[in-house]
Amino acid sequence: MGSAAPQDVTRRPVAPAGFEELQAATAGLQPPFAVVDLGALRANAAQMARRAGGKPIRLASKSLRCRPLIDEVLALPGFAGVLAFTLPEALWLAGAGEGTETGDGAGADTSGPGDILVGYPTADVPALRRLASDERAAGRITLMVDSVEHLDLITDAVGPSGPPVRVCLDLDASLRLLGGRVHLGMRRSPLHAPEQAERLARAVLARPRLRLVGVMAYEGQIAGVGDNQPGAGLRQAAVRLVQRISAQELRARRAAAIRAVRAVAPLEFVNGGGTGSLETTSAEPAVTELGAGSGIYAPVLFDHYRGFRPLPAAYFALSVVRRPAPRHVTVLGGGWIASGAPGADRLPVPVWPEGLRLLPAEGAGEVQTPLTGAAADGLRLGDRVWFRHAKAGELCERVDRLHLIEGDRIVGDVPTYRGERHAFL
């Protein structure tokens, strides 16, 4: 299948494809393969931009893991800059230093996104040295820090001379109650109180090689937890209460932290949010931009929010290879399990034909996955079963290419990070 640039096919209105159209479009492909419905992708991006209330969204690259689609979304209204997940990835996206070869041996496109924030701290000394030796990359890439130990590691790695290294403070966004004895949210950063952020800001200014440019706070307990999960109403009520209290607490604490840091140094940006909290985070005056990406593909974990409903845009197909019993079939592969705390919500979900489900005793297997349900008796060997991944970009670690669908046609295919011979994590 020849490659077609996705920007040629997503500018005009495209209706999301149905499964009959997906079947027709991919009739010539052999599973396993993955597809992205361009109509749904574009609709999701537009919905996210509306929910952001006019503030730009920094696109989380780990949620897409496909350079052509990252570039495509960044060209849409409401998106600006990349939130990367490792420094080597950021250098590659920026076309900097070594390690920029693509899967076909050609050099990386050195245009790339103009502004890249590495969303997680790095201890990669060779990558830090590459950053410090490339003035252009150093002007485009910002590193995440949350401790003096990070500052010392960076300054030791980059040496005394060269372009300034841009850094961003990672403010912990979790909700802490009863003097910290109750912790609700991610254990992400030791910087929680405004005075802690101010002290680290002053420590940055004391190091001439470093330049403080931003503050980030990701409220995972709000953005990453659906408030309309199936099950007991008591649990739903508890999630909504915690999220409401957390949003109120964070709004005040984040504003105080930003005031404290701005008293030390001017800031270019204050980043917050996630796909699940775009409305609440964008309403905070202290926040200048949002960070999000998973809503572009809309995996299963985003099916359970009251405030928005994205369109599923990414699917993968597997072949039926066994019929072990009535109402049962087995597909080849399927163990494409998402990261996080182990549980049923990390498993891929069979979505078409309707009426299929995983077996609780086996789940999704590395080489084969048994399925049961009334639809199984209508399937023959070689038929496809379509799945959705629990999370977004992790799907791309399983396939080399994404086939781009417009209606009942494949209009192109693009390499994933894996297809360009990169596995950053």
Residue pairs with C-beta under 8 A, 6 or more apart in sequence:
1 29
1 401
1 403
1 410
1 413
2 412
2 413
3 412
3 413
3 414
3 415
4 404
4 411
4 412
4 413
5 68
5 412
6 38
6 68
6 69
6 72
6 404
6 411
6 412
6 414
7 71
7 72
7 75
8 411
8 412
9 38
9 404
9 406
9 411
9 412
10 38
10 41
10 42
10 72
13 39
14 38
14 39
14 42
14 406
14 407
15 39
15 407
16 37
16 39
16 40
16 43
16 311
16 313
17 25
17 37
17 39
17 40
17 405
17 406
17 407
17 408
19 351
19 352
19 386
20 408
21 405
21 407
21 408
22 35
22 37
22 315
22 386
22 405
23 384
24 408
25 35
25 403
25 405
25 407
25 408
25 409
25 410
26 33
26 35
26 317
26 384
26 403
26 405
26 410
29 317
29 403
30 319
31 317
31 318
31 319
31 332
31 384
32 316
32 317
32 318
32 319
32 332
32 333
32 398
32 399
33 316
33 317
33 399
33 401
33 403
34 314
34 315
34 316
34 317
34 395
34 396
34 398
34 399
34 401
34 402
34 403
35 314
35 315
35 316
35 317
35 402
35 403
35 404
35 405
36 69
36 297
36 313
36 314
36 402
36 403
36 404
36 405
37 311
37 312
37 313
37 314
37 315
37 405
38 404
38 405
38 406
38 411
39 311
39 406
39 407
40 298
40 310
40 311
40 312
40 313
41 69
41 73
41 296
41 297
41 313
42 76
43 310
43 311
44 295
44 296
44 297
44 298
44 310
44 311
44 313
45 73
45 76
45 78
45 79
45 296
46 76
46 77
46 78
47 295
47 308
47 310
48 57
48 78
48 275
48 278
48 292
48 295
48 296
49 57
49 76
49 77
49 78
49 79
50 78
51 278
51 279
51 282
51 307
51 308
52 78
52 278
52 282
52 290
52 292
53 278
53 279
53 282
53 283
54 282
55 282
55 287
55 288
55 289
55 290
56 78
56 79
56 80
56 81
56 289
56 290
57 78
57 79
57 80
57 278
57 289
57 290
57 291
57 292
58 79
58 80
58 81
58 82
58 83
58 115
58 117
58 271
58 289
58 290
58 291
58 292
59 70
59 73
59 74
59 79
59 81
59 82
59 83
59 113
59 292
59 293
59 296
60 82
60 83
60 85
60 119
60 291
60 292
60 293
60 294
61 70
61 82
61 83
61 84
61 85
61 89
61 93
61 293
61 393
62 84
62 85
62 293
62 392
62 393
62 425
63 292
63 293
63 294
63 296
63 297
63 392
63 393
64 70
64 73
64 293
64 296
64 297
64 392
64 393
64 396
65 393
65 394
65 396
65 397
65 416
65 417
65 418
66 396
66 402
66 414
66 415
66 416
66 417
67 93
67 109
67 414
67 415
67 417
67 420
68 414
68 415
69 296
69 402
69 414
70 82
70 93
70 113
71 113
73 79
73 296
74 80
74 81
74 82
74 113
80 115
80 289
81 113
81 114
81 115
81 116
81 117
81 289
82 90
82 93
82 113
82 115
82 116
82 117
83 117
83 119
83 271
83 291
83 293
84 90
84 93
84 116
84 117
84 118
84 119
84 141
85 118
85 119
85 120
85 424
85 425
86 118
86 120
86 122
86 124
86 127
86 424
86 425
87 118
87 122
87 124
87 127
87 128
87 131
87 141
87 143
88 99
88 124
88 127
88 424
89 417
89 422
89 424
90 116
90 118
90 141
91 97
91 99
91 100
91 127
91 130
91 131
91 134
91 137
91 141
92 99
92 100
92 108
92 422
93 108
93 112
93 113
93 116
94 110
94 112
94 113
94 116
94 136
94 137
94 140
94 141
95 107
95 108
95 109
95 110
95 111
95 112
96 130
96 131
96 134
96 136
96 137
96 141
97 130
97 131
97 133
97 134
97 137
98 130
100 107
100 108
101 107
101 108
101 421
102 108
102 415
102 420
102 421
103 400
103 415
103 419
103 420
103 421
114 140
115 140
115 142
116 140
116 141
116 142
117 141
117 142
117 144
117 168
117 214
117 216
117 269
117 271
117 291
118 141
118 142
118 143
118 144
119 144
119 216
119 218
119 291
120 144
121 143
121 144
121 145
121 146
121 150
121 170
122 128
122 143
122 144
123 153
125 153
125 157
128 153
128 154
128 157
128 158
128 165
129 157
129 158
129 159
130 137
131 137
131 138
131 141
131 143
131 158
131 165
132 138
132 157
132 158
132 159
132 162
132 163
132 165
133 162
135 162
135 163
138 162
138 163
138 164
138 165
138 166
139 163
139 166
141 166
142 166
142 167
142 168
142 213
142 214
143 154
143 165
143 166
143 167
143 168
144 167
144 168
144 170
144 216
145 151
145 154
145 167
145 168
145 169
145 170
145 200
145 204
146 169
146 170
146 172
146 188
146 189
146 190
146 191
146 200
147 190
147 191
147 200
148 200
148 203
151 167
151 200
151 203
151 204
151 207
151 210
154 165
154 167
154 209
154 210
155 207
155 209
155 210
158 165
158 209
159 209
160 209
162 209
164 208
164 209
164 210
164 211
165 209
165 210
165 211
166 211
166 213
167 204
167 210
167 211
167 212
167 213
168 212
168 213
168 214
168 215
168 216
168 269
168 271
169 191
169 197
169 200
169 201
169 204
169 212
169 214
169 215
169 216
169 261
170 188
170 189
170 191
170 216
170 217
171 189
171 191
171 192
171 197
171 215
171 216
171 217
171 254
171 257
172 185
172 188
172 189
172 190
172 191
172 192
172 217
173 185
173 186
173 188
173 217
173 218
173 219
173 220
173 221
173 250
173 254
173 272
174 183
174 184
174 185
174 186
174 187
174 188
174 192
174 220
174 221
175 183
175 184
175 185
175 221
175 242
175 245
175 246
175 249
175 250
176 182
176 183
176 184
176 192
177 184
184 221
184 242
184 246
185 219
185 220
185 221
185 246
186 218
186 220
186 221
188 218
188 220
190 196
191 197
191 200
192 253
193 253
193 257
194 253
194 256
194 257
194 259
194 260
195 260
197 215
197 257
197 260
197 261
198 257
198 260
198 261
198 263
198 264
201 212
201 260
201 261
201 264
201 265
202 264
204 210
204 211
204 212
204 265
205 212
205 264
205 265
212 261
212 264
212 265
212 267
213 267
213 268
213 269
214 267
214 268
214 269
214 270
214 271
215 257
215 258
215 261
215 267
215 269
215 270
215 271
216 270
216 271
216 272
216 291
217 250
217 254
217 257
217 271
217 272
218 272
218 273
218 274
218 291
219 246
219 247
219 250
219 272
219 273
219 274
219 277
219 281
220 274
221 242
221 243
221 246
222 243
222 246
222 247
222 250
222 274
222 276
222 277
222 280
223 273
223 274
223 275
223 276
223 277
223 281
223 292
224 274
224 276
224 301
225 239
225 243
225 276
226 239
226 276
226 301
226 302
226 303
226 304
226 305
227 236
227 239
227 240
227 243
227 304
227 305
227 306
227 307
228 236
228 304
228 305
228 306
229 235
229 236
229 239
229 304
230 304
247 277
247 280
251 284
254 270
254 272
254 284
254 286
254 287
255 284
255 285
255 286
258 267
258 270
258 286
259 286
261 267
269 288
269 289
270 286
270 287
270 288
270 289
271 287
271 288
271 289
271 290
271 291
272 281
272 284
272 287
272 289
272 290
272 291
273 280
273 281
273 282
273 287
273 290
273 291
273 292
274 281
274 290
274 291
274 292
274 294
275 292
275 293
275 294
275 295
275 302
276 302
276 305
278 290
278 292
279 307
281 287
281 290
282 290
293 392
293 393
294 301
294 302
294 391
294 392
294 393
295 302
295 308
295 310
296 313
296 392
297 313
297 314
297 392
297 393
297 395
298 310
298 311
298 312
298 313
298 314
298 392
299 312
299 314
299 338
299 388
299 389
299 390
299 391
299 392
299 395
300 345
300 348
300 349
300 388
300 389
300 390
301 338
301 345
301 390
301 391
302 310
303 309
312 351
312 388
314 388
314 389
314 392
314 395
314 402
315 351
315 386
315 387
315 388
316 336
316 348
316 386
316 387
316 389
316 395
316 398
316 399
317 384
317 385
317 386
317 387
318 331
318 332
318 333
318 334
318 369
318 384
318 385
318 387
319 331
319 332
319 382
319 383
319 384
319 385
320 329
320 330
320 331
320 379
320 380
320 381
320 382
320 383
320 384
320 385
321 330
321 331
321 332
321 368
321 381
322 329
322 330
322 368
322 370
322 381
323 329
323 330
323 376
323 379
323 381
324 330
324 370
326 376
326 377
327 372
327 373
327 374
327 376
327 377
328 370
328 371
328 372
328 376
329 356
329 370
329 371
329 376
329 379
329 385
330 368
330 369
330 370
330 371
331 368
331 369
331 371
331 385
332 367
332 368
333 365
333 366
333 367
333 368
333 369
334 348
334 364
334 365
334 368
334 369
334 387
335 363
335 364
335 365
335 366
335 367
335 369
336 348
336 364
336 387
336 389
336 394
336 395
336 398
337 346
337 347
337 348
337 363
337 364
337 390
338 346
338 347
338 389
338 390
338 391
338 394
339 346
339 391
339 394
340 346
340 391
345 390
346 390
346 391
347 358
347 363
347 364
347 390
348 364
348 387
348 388
348 389
348 390
349 387
349 388
349 390
350 356
350 357
350 358
350 371
350 385
350 386
350 387
351 386
351 387
351 388
352 385
352 386
353 375
353 378
353 379
353 385
354 375
355 373
355 374
355 375
356 371
356 372
356 373
356 375
356 376
356 385
357 371
357 372
357 373
358 364
358 369
358 370
358 371
359 370
359 371
359 372
362 369
362 370
363 369
371 385
379 385
389 395
396 402
396 416
396 417
396 418
397 416
397 417
397 418
397 423
398 418
399 416
399 418
399 419
400 415
400 416
400 418
400 419
401 413
401 414
401 415
401 416
401 419
402 413
402 414
402 416
403 410
403 412
403 413
404 410
404 411
404 412
404 413
404 414
405 411
417 423
417 424
